[in-house]
Amino acid sequence: MPVYKDDNNGTFYVQCYYRDARGSKRHKTKRGFSSEVEAAVWEGQFKSLNGGAMDMTFSEFVEVYASEVKPRIREHTWITKEYIINDKLVPFFGDMRMCDVRPIDVIRWHPFVAILVALGRGASGCVCHGSSNLPVRHRARTPHDTVCLFVCATIEPPDGDK
């Protein structure tokens, strides 16, 4: 939807419709932008986040993820997540668009993590699942998890981590 100018106070605002997580059509209005360009940029970001399309880079997604998850979890939990994301995931997936990440990319990422482990930049094992003692039947919930668990089981840890 277009950007509108509020004649009362001289600022710009945006109105748009989107579908929420339950599929209901929702109306969103955001006011108080100092320029028309600023309002248009906000509208584009809002639509990309709430439109269901993952047409953003992994690094942009990490920023959105951080803003939504960080307030809801303990500080030390976030520190661990942030370390894994910034040191293990972003260097490999950072410039990829989210909609382009496929299971084969996850398979190609695991040796990259093994190299980081060999260089002393992390603990051994899969950074997706940690050192969970749960049986595989309780851990594999999505196609990514299935691929990831398979690859984790087939990658031999570097010398010294056995």
Beta strands, then each sheet from edge to edge (+ up, - down):
strand 1: 3-6
strand 2: 11-19
strand 3: 25-33
sheet 1: 1+ 2- 3+
end
